Amino acid sequence: MTAPQPLHDPAVVDALGADLRAADYTTTGVAEFLGDGANEALARGIWWPALSVTAEPADDRQALATLVRLFLLGSDESEVALAQAFPATKLTALVANGVVEPTPSGGYRAALDIRPHADDHAEYLVISDQDAAMRPGPVAHDHVLGIGGASVSLARAVIREPARRALDIGTGCGIQALHLNAHCEEIVATDTNPRALALAAATARLNGMEWDLRAGSLFEPVAGERFDLIVSNPPFVVGTGGQDYIYRDSGIAGDALCERLIRELPNHLNPGGTAQLLANWMIIDGTDWRERVAGWLDGTGLDAWVVQREAADPISYVSLWLSDAGEDPAEAARRGEHWLAWFEATGVSAIGMGSITVRAHEIGEDREPDVVIEEITGAGEEVTGPEAAAFLARRAYLRRTDDEGLLAARLSTAPVFLEEQSLPGEDGWQQVAATVRRPGGPGAALGVDEVSRALLAGCRGEVPLGVLLGLLADFHGVDGDALAQAALPVVREAIGRGILYEAR
């Protein structure tokens, strides 16, 4: 007989939610209880300050202290402490629904990870499995990943515009669906892992939400359906084709799962619809990774912005995922050796990691796809929802504005910094390069010379670009038409990077 999935009883989920809310188990409540120092340390993985704070709490904070120790610090708790922290849920129900489990010491420890999470809209509670740092031994085959760096990165990158229908492929614990709820009318979330669907259902109910949860791989559960927004943090790990852990391994060799996901998007996006996903891709020795990802998009008809944030060497990549699973050293060494041998045989010199944003054409748009593939690795230059939306809007502006229209436009320069690079010489510092940079913008940097510096300084939204170029041509004693011809590609690049924009 198959064991029931965790939190299979809706009444228990409701009681659990009531107990957690009563104790003020929220990001704000926990932060205020722990204090800035202990809370910031806990975010960095340093537990002892929080453990010290929770050791002797005030009477009205006893329940919250127990919840923090149980779910965030991984400690054993007594039956008395749990009875006080969960007056509505009851200990027997917590055990029967896989929330806590008995320990050899006679106490109880958390069997699930339940933690507060917040965005600009609200406070949430997210249910997942505990990671390898919280429990001895490797994670289970059907382990459900919680809030991690990748899931947060995708959540921040999604364009938060109102959508009627949204699809979350590989929902896991439901973190992406949770954020979609604020701006999407209907949410369909899929996963191949029954345990993930169970925990996602509990996460939805705990937060008063309703999602259409479906079992299946990629687009199989939504055959024939279309959406305004599709998001996915899929099991993108590049590997041999095994499926040791469902949350990371697709069971398909190499990066073929990400390619398949991209190629099938056009069949499921409404006109003008957007898809955003995280992906990994193989970088084959002697080849350009851009060509590989461009091949995935070829024939889809989709506009795209592909950003590679990092390229990891095989040993670093394999080590990252082996440590993530918490395997013992001997097993990790065996698996790692097999993994690296496969990379070598396949000619993989590195693995690219990044995000892909695509948009389907509107009805009646008959043009070639607009595809930008670039590497942006700078700290603070992560893709965010507002930046992704602005990028797509700028590309649309450039497509519909010909050179004549651009020369007639009044352009303004965004808030930028001018950075100059100089080398020491016989006559002092000699400038060798200059760059204009828009802070916080992914890839928002533009190399400039004397003329383009003057042009950007003069773009204040007061006169048409053509007039400004004419003034610069007169000042430098050059032909106006020749200067315009040379300047327009620079202007277009500056607009594309958000450094210039049309004043309204």
C-alpha positions as CSV (number, residue, x, y, z in Angstrom):
1,M,0.0,0.0,0.0
2,T,1.4,3.4,-1.0
3,A,2.0,5.8,1.9
4,P,-0.1,9.0,1.8
5,Q,1.6,12.1,0.6
6,P,2.5,14.7,3.2
7,L,-0.2,17.2,4.3
8,H,-2.9,15.1,2.5
9,D,-5.6,16.3,4.8
10,P,-6.9,19.8,4.0
11,A,-8.2,20.2,7.5
12,V,-4.7,19.7,8.9
13,V,-3.3,22.3,6.4
14,D,-6.0,24.8,7.6
15,A,-5.2,24.2,11.3
16,L,-1.5,24.4,10.6
17,G,-2.0,27.7,8.9
18,A,-4.0,29.0,11.9
19,D,-1.2,28.0,14.3
20,L,1.6,29.6,12.2
21,R,-0.3,32.8,11.8
22,A,-1.2,33.0,15.5
23,A,2.5,32.7,16.4
24,D,3.4,35.5,13.9
25,Y,5.5,33.1,11.9
26,T,6.2,35.6,9.1
27,T,9.3,37.1,7.6
28,T,8.6,40.3,9.6
29,G,7.7,38.4,12.8
30,V,10.8,36.2,12.7
31,A,13.1,39.2,11.9
32,E,11.7,41.3,14.8
33,F,12.0,38.4,17.2
34,L,15.5,37.4,16.3
35,G,16.8,41.0,15.9
36,D,18.9,42.3,13.0
37,G,22.2,40.5,13.8
38,A,20.8,37.0,14.4
39,N,18.4,37.3,11.5
40,E,21.0,38.5,9.0
41,A,23.4,35.7,10.3
42,L,20.7,33.1,9.7
43,A,20.2,34.3,6.1
44,R,24.0,33.6,5.6
45,G,23.7,30.1,7.1
46,I,25.0,31.0,10.5
47,W,22.6,29.4,13.0
48,W,24.0,29.8,16.5
49,P,22.9,33.4,17.1
50,A,19.3,32.5,16.3
51,L,19.5,29.4,18.5
52,S,20.8,31.6,21.3
53,V,17.9,34.1,20.9
54,T,15.3,31.3,20.9
55,A,16.7,29.5,24.0
56,E,14.9,31.8,26.5
57,P,12.1,33.7,24.8
58,A,9.5,35.8,26.5
59,D,6.3,34.0,27.4
60,D,4.4,35.5,24.5
61,R,7.1,34.4,22.1
62,Q,7.4,30.7,23.2
63,A,5.4,29.4,20.2
64,L,7.4,31.5,17.7
65,A,10.7,30.4,19.3
66,T,9.6,26.7,18.9
67,L,8.7,27.2,15.2
68,V,12.0,28.9,14.4
69,R,14.0,26.1,16.1
70,L,11.9,23.4,14.5
71,F,11.7,24.6,10.9
72,L,14.6,27.0,10.5
73,L,17.3,25.6,12.8
74,G,16.5,21.8,12.6
75,S,16.4,21.2,16.3
76,D,14.5,18.4,18.2
77,E,11.5,19.7,20.2
78,S,9.6,18.2,23.1
79,E,6.0,17.1,23.0
80,V,5.2,19.9,25.4
81,A,6.7,22.6,23.2
82,L,4.9,21.3,20.1
83,A,1.6,21.2,22.0
84,Q,2.0,24.8,22.9
85,A,3.1,25.8,19.3
86,F,0.3,23.8,17.6
87,P,-2.8,24.1,19.7
88,A,-5.1,23.8,16.7
89,T,-3.2,21.2,14.6
90,K,-2.3,18.7,17.4
91,L,0.8,16.5,17.4
92,T,-0.8,13.3,16.2
93,A,-2.1,15.1,13.0
94,L,1.4,16.6,12.4
95,V,3.0,13.2,12.5
96,A,0.2,11.5,10.4
97,N,0.6,14.2,7.8
98,G,4.4,14.1,7.6
99,V,5.1,17.5,9.1
100,V,7.1,16.2,12.1
101,E,8.6,12.8,13.0
102,P,9.8,11.2,16.3
103,T,13.5,11.1,17.1
104,P,15.5,8.5,19.1
105,S,15.8,11.1,21.9
106,G,12.1,11.0,22.5
107,G,11.4,14.4,20.9
108,Y,10.3,15.4,17.5
109,R,11.9,17.1,14.6
110,A,10.6,18.7,11.4
111,A,10.1,16.3,8.4
112,L,9.2,19.2,6.1
113,D,10.6,22.7,5.6
114,I,8.0,25.3,6.2
115,R,9.3,28.9,6.1
116,P,8.0,32.4,5.7
117,H,8.6,34.2,2.4
118,A,7.6,37.7,1.3
119,D,7.6,39.9,-1.8
120,D,6.3,43.4,-2.4
121,H,2.7,42.2,-2.3
122,A,2.3,40.0,0.7
123,E,3.7,37.5,3.3
124,Y,3.6,33.8,2.3
125,L,4.4,30.4,3.7
126,V,6.2,27.9,1.5
127,I,6.3,24.1,2.1
128,S,9.1,21.9,0.8
129,D,11.5,19.2,1.9
130,Q,14.4,20.0,4.1
131,D,17.7,20.3,2.2
132,A,20.9,18.3,2.9
133,A,22.2,20.9,5.3
134,M,19.3,20.2,7.7
135,R,19.2,16.4,7.7
136,P,21.9,13.7,7.6
137,G,22.4,11.7,4.5
138,P,21.5,12.4,0.9
139,V,18.1,13.8,-0.1
140,A,15.4,11.5,-1.4
141,H,14.8,10.7,-5.1
142,D,11.6,12.6,-4.9
143,H,13.0,15.5,-2.9
144,V,11.1,18.7,-3.3
145,L,13.4,21.7,-3.5
146,G,12.5,24.8,-1.4
147,I,13.3,28.5,-1.9
148,G,16.7,28.6,-3.4
149,G,18.9,31.0,-5.4
150,A,17.6,29.8,-8.8
151,S,13.9,30.0,-7.8
152,V,14.4,33.5,-6.3
153,S,16.3,34.6,-9.4
154,L,13.5,33.5,-11.7
155,A,10.8,35.1,-9.5
156,R,12.6,38.4,-9.7
157,A,13.1,38.1,-13.5
158,V,9.4,37.5,-14.3
159,I,7.5,40.4,-15.9
160,R,4.7,41.2,-13.5
161,E,2.1,42.3,-15.9
162,P,-1.6,41.3,-15.6
163,A,-2.2,38.0,-17.4
164,R,-5.4,35.9,-17.8
165,R,-3.8,32.5,-18.0
166,A,-0.3,31.5,-16.7
167,L,1.5,28.2,-16.7
168,D,4.2,27.1,-14.3
169,I,6.1,24.1,-15.7
170,G,7.9,22.1,-13.0
171,T,6.3,23.9,-10.1
172,G,8.1,22.0,-7.3
173,C,7.0,23.5,-4.0
174,G,5.0,26.1,-5.9
175,I,7.2,29.2,-5.4
176,Q,6.7,30.6,-8.9
177,A,2.9,30.0,-8.8
178,L,2.9,31.8,-5.5
179,H,4.2,34.9,-7.1
180,L,2.1,34.6,-10.2
181,N,-1.0,34.7,-8.0
182,A,-0.7,38.5,-7.6
183,H,-1.1,39.3,-11.3
184,C,-2.6,36.3,-13.1
185,E,-6.3,35.3,-13.1
186,E,-5.8,31.5,-13.7
187,I,-2.7,29.5,-12.8
188,V,-1.9,26.0,-14.1
189,A,1.1,24.4,-12.4
190,T,2.6,21.0,-13.5
191,D,5.2,18.6,-12.2
192,T,6.2,15.0,-12.8
193,N,6.8,14.4,-9.1
194,P,3.6,13.5,-7.1
195,R,5.2,14.7,-3.9
196,A,5.9,18.1,-5.4
197,L,2.3,18.4,-6.4
198,A,1.2,17.5,-2.9
199,L,3.4,20.1,-1.3
200,A,2.4,22.7,-3.9
201,A,-1.2,22.0,-3.1
202,A,-0.5,22.5,0.6
203,T,1.4,25.7,-0.1
204,A,-1.5,27.1,-2.2
205,R,-4.1,26.2,0.5
206,L,-1.9,27.6,3.3
207,N,-1.8,30.9,1.4
208,G,-5.5,31.0,0.5
209,M,-4.8,30.4,-3.2
210,E,-6.2,28.0,-5.8
211,W,-4.1,26.6,-8.6
212,D,-4.9,24.0,-11.3
213,L,-2.2,21.4,-10.4
214,R,-1.6,18.7,-13.0
215,A,0.8,15.8,-13.3
216,G,3.0,15.3,-16.3
217,S,6.2,16.3,-18.1
218,L,6.7,19.6,-19.9
219,F,3.6,20.4,-22.0
220,E,1.9,17.0,-21.9
221,P,-0.6,18.1,-19.2
222,V,-1.7,21.1,-21.2
223,A,-1.8,19.7,-24.7
224,G,-3.8,22.0,-27.0
225,E,-3.9,24.8,-24.5
226,R,-2.3,28.3,-24.7
227,F,-1.2,30.8,-22.1
228,D,-0.4,34.5,-21.8
229,L,2.6,33.8,-19.5
230,I,4.7,30.7,-19.1
231,V,7.4,30.4,-16.5
232,S,9.7,27.5,-15.7
233,N,12.6,26.5,-13.4
234,P,12.9,23.1,-15.0
235,P,15.2,20.2,-14.0
236,F,17.9,21.8,-16.2
237,V,21.0,20.1,-14.9
238,V,23.2,18.9,-17.7
239,G,24.1,15.3,-17.2
240,T,24.3,11.8,-18.5
241,G,20.6,11.2,-18.8
242,G,20.0,9.5,-15.5
243,Q,17.4,10.7,-13.0
244,D,19.0,10.4,-9.6
245,Y,16.9,13.3,-8.2
246,I,13.7,14.5,-9.8
247,Y,14.1,18.1,-8.9
248,R,17.3,18.5,-10.9
249,D,17.6,15.6,-13.4
250,S,15.3,15.4,-16.4
251,G,16.2,11.9,-17.4
252,I,17.3,13.3,-20.8
253,A,21.0,13.5,-21.6
254,G,22.8,16.8,-22.0
255,D,20.8,20.0,-22.4
256,A,18.0,18.4,-24.6
257,L,15.3,19.1,-22.1
258,C,15.8,22.9,-22.3
259,E,16.0,22.7,-26.1
260,R,12.7,20.8,-26.2
261,L,11.1,23.3,-23.8
262,I,12.0,26.2,-26.0
263,R,11.0,24.5,-29.3
264,E,7.5,23.7,-27.9
265,L,6.8,27.1,-26.5
266,P,5.2,28.5,-29.8
267,N,2.5,25.9,-29.6
268,H,1.4,27.1,-26.1
269,L,1.8,30.9,-26.2
270,N,-1.0,33.2,-27.0
271,P,-0.2,36.0,-29.5
272,G,1.9,38.5,-27.7
273,G,2.5,36.0,-24.9
274,T,5.7,35.8,-22.9
275,A,7.7,32.9,-21.5
276,Q,10.6,33.2,-19.0
277,L,12.7,30.3,-17.8
278,L,16.1,29.3,-16.4
279,A,18.3,27.0,-18.5
280,N,21.7,25.4,-18.6
281,W,23.4,24.7,-21.9
282,M,26.5,22.7,-23.0
283,I,29.5,24.7,-24.2
284,I,31.3,22.4,-26.6
285,D,35.0,22.8,-27.0
286,G,35.9,25.1,-29.9
287,T,32.3,26.3,-30.5
288,D,30.4,29.4,-29.6
289,W,27.6,28.8,-27.0
290,R,25.5,31.5,-28.7
291,E,25.2,29.4,-31.8
292,R,23.9,26.5,-29.8
293,V,21.2,28.4,-28.0
294,A,20.3,30.3,-31.2
295,G,19.8,26.8,-32.8
296,W,17.1,26.1,-30.1
297,L,15.2,29.3,-31.2
298,D,15.7,28.8,-34.9
299,G,12.3,28.2,-36.5
300,T,10.2,29.1,-33.4
301,G,9.4,32.6,-34.7
302,L,9.9,34.0,-31.2
303,D,11.6,37.2,-30.2
304,A,14.2,36.3,-27.5
305,W,16.6,37.7,-25.0
306,V,19.1,35.1,-23.8
307,V,21.5,36.1,-21.0
308,Q,24.3,33.9,-19.9
309,R,25.2,34.8,-16.3
310,E,27.9,32.2,-15.7
311,A,30.0,29.5,-17.4
312,A,31.1,26.8,-15.0
313,D,33.9,24.4,-15.7
314,P,32.9,20.7,-15.5
315,I,34.5,20.0,-12.1
316,S,32.9,23.0,-10.5
317,Y,29.6,22.2,-12.0
318,V,29.6,18.6,-10.9
319,S,30.8,19.5,-7.5
320,L,28.0,22.0,-7.0
321,W,25.3,19.5,-7.7
322,L,26.9,16.6,-5.8
323,S,27.2,18.8,-2.6
324,D,23.6,20.0,-3.1
325,A,22.4,16.3,-2.8
326,G,24.3,15.6,0.4
327,E,25.8,12.3,-0.7
328,D,28.5,10.6,1.2
329,P,32.0,11.2,-0.2
330,A,32.5,7.7,-1.7
331,E,29.2,7.8,-3.5
332,A,29.8,11.4,-4.6
333,A,33.3,10.5,-6.0
334,R,31.9,7.5,-7.9
335,R,29.0,9.6,-9.4
336,G,31.3,12.6,-10.1
337,E,33.9,10.4,-12.0
338,H,31.1,9.0,-14.2
339,W,29.7,12.5,-14.8
340,L,33.1,14.0,-15.8
341,A,33.8,11.1,-18.1
342,W,30.6,11.8,-19.9
343,F,31.4,15.5,-20.3
344,E,34.8,14.6,-21.7
345,A,33.4,12.1,-24.1
346,T,30.8,14.6,-25.3
347,G,33.4,17.4,-25.7
348,V,31.8,19.7,-23.0
349,S,34.4,22.3,-21.9
350,A,31.9,24.3,-19.8
351,I,28.3,24.6,-18.9
352,G,26.5,27.9,-19.4
353,M,23.8,29.1,-17.0
354,G,21.3,31.8,-17.5
355,S,17.9,33.0,-18.4
356,I,15.8,33.0,-21.5
357,T,12.9,35.5,-22.1
358,V,10.8,35.0,-25.2
359,R,7.8,36.7,-26.6
360,A,5.4,35.5,-29.3
361,H,4.4,37.9,-32.1
362,E,1.1,39.7,-32.1
363,I,-1.5,38.8,-34.6
364,G,-0.6,40.3,-37.9
365,E,3.1,40.8,-37.2
366,D,4.9,39.5,-40.2
367,R,8.7,39.9,-39.6
368,E,11.8,38.1,-38.7
369,P,12.3,37.2,-35.0
370,D,14.3,39.7,-33.0
371,V,16.9,37.6,-31.0
372,V,19.5,39.0,-28.7
373,I,22.0,36.5,-27.1
374,E,24.6,38.0,-24.8
375,E,26.8,37.3,-21.8
376,I,26.2,39.6,-18.7
377,T,28.1,38.5,-15.7
378,G,28.5,41.7,-13.6
379,A,27.3,41.8,-10.0
380,G,24.2,43.8,-9.7
381,E,23.3,43.2,-13.3
382,E,20.8,40.4,-12.8
383,V,17.7,40.3,-15.1
384,T,14.7,41.7,-13.2
385,G,11.1,41.8,-14.3
386,P,11.1,45.6,-14.9
387,E,14.4,45.4,-16.8
388,A,13.0,42.5,-18.9
389,A,9.8,44.4,-19.7
390,A,11.8,47.5,-20.6
391,F,14.2,45.5,-22.8
392,L,11.3,44.1,-24.8
393,A,9.8,47.5,-25.1
394,R,13.0,49.1,-26.3
395,R,13.5,46.3,-28.9
396,A,9.9,47.0,-30.2
397,Y,10.7,50.8,-30.4
398,L,13.8,50.1,-32.4
399,R,11.9,47.8,-34.8
400,R,9.2,50.3,-35.6
401,T,11.4,53.4,-35.7
402,D,13.4,53.8,-38.9
403,D,16.4,56.1,-39.2
404,E,14.3,59.0,-40.4
405,G,12.0,58.7,-37.4
406,L,15.0,58.4,-35.1
407,L,16.6,61.6,-36.5
408,A,13.3,63.4,-35.8
409,A,13.0,62.1,-32.3
410,R,13.9,64.1,-29.2
411,L,16.1,61.8,-27.1
412,S,17.1,62.0,-23.5
413,T,19.9,60.3,-21.7
414,A,19.0,58.1,-18.7
415,P,20.8,58.7,-15.4
416,V,24.3,57.2,-16.2
417,F,27.9,57.4,-15.1
418,L,30.8,58.2,-17.3
419,E,33.7,55.8,-16.4
420,E,37.2,56.6,-17.8
421,Q,40.1,54.3,-18.0
422,S,43.6,55.8,-18.1
423,L,47.2,54.6,-18.1
424,P,50.2,56.5,-16.8
425,G,52.6,57.9,-19.4
426,E,55.3,60.4,-19.9
427,D,52.9,63.3,-19.8
428,G,50.8,62.0,-16.9
429,W,47.6,60.0,-17.1
430,Q,46.5,59.2,-20.7
431,Q,42.9,58.2,-21.3
432,V,42.7,54.9,-23.2
433,A,38.9,54.2,-23.0
434,A,35.6,55.6,-21.7
435,T,32.3,53.9,-20.9
436,V,28.9,55.2,-20.1
437,R,27.0,52.9,-17.7
438,R,23.4,52.9,-16.5
439,P,23.5,51.5,-12.9
440,G,21.6,48.3,-12.3
441,G,20.8,47.7,-15.9
442,P,21.9,44.3,-17.3
443,G,24.5,44.9,-19.9
444,A,23.7,48.7,-19.8
445,A,27.2,49.9,-20.8
446,L,28.4,51.6,-23.9
447,G,31.9,52.5,-25.0
448,V,32.1,56.1,-26.1
449,D,34.6,58.4,-27.9
450,E,34.7,62.2,-27.9
451,V,31.8,62.7,-30.3
452,S,29.5,60.1,-28.7
453,R,30.2,61.5,-25.3
454,A,29.2,64.9,-26.4
455,L,26.1,63.5,-28.1
456,L,24.9,61.7,-25.0
457,A,25.6,64.9,-22.9
458,G,23.5,66.9,-25.4
459,C,20.5,64.5,-25.5
460,R,18.2,66.3,-23.1
461,G,14.9,65.9,-24.9
462,E,15.0,69.4,-26.2
463,V,15.9,69.2,-29.9
464,P,15.5,66.4,-32.5
465,L,18.5,64.1,-32.8
466,G,19.1,65.3,-36.4
467,V,19.5,68.9,-35.2
468,L,21.9,67.8,-32.4
469,L,24.0,65.8,-34.8
470,G,24.1,68.8,-37.2
471,L,25.4,71.0,-34.4
472,L,28.1,68.4,-33.5
473,A,29.1,68.1,-37.2
474,D,29.6,71.9,-37.4
475,F,31.6,72.0,-34.2
476,H,34.0,69.2,-35.3
477,G,34.1,70.3,-38.9
478,V,32.8,67.1,-40.4
479,D,30.1,66.3,-42.9
480,G,26.7,66.1,-41.2
481,D,25.4,63.2,-43.3
482,A,28.5,61.2,-42.6
483,L,28.3,61.9,-38.9
484,A,24.7,60.8,-38.8
485,Q,25.5,57.6,-40.7
486,A,28.2,56.8,-38.2
487,A,26.2,57.8,-35.1
488,L,22.9,56.1,-35.8
489,P,24.2,52.5,-35.0
490,V,25.6,53.9,-31.7
491,V,22.4,55.6,-30.9
492,R,20.4,52.4,-31.6
493,E,22.7,50.5,-29.3
494,A,22.3,53.1,-26.6
495,I,18.5,52.9,-26.9
496,G,18.7,49.1,-26.8
497,R,20.6,49.3,-23.5
498,G,18.4,51.8,-21.9
499,I,21.0,54.6,-22.0
500,L,18.9,56.7,-24.4
501,Y,15.2,57.0,-24.6
502,E,12.6,59.1,-26.5
503,A,11.4,62.0,-24.4
504,R,7.7,62.3,-24.2
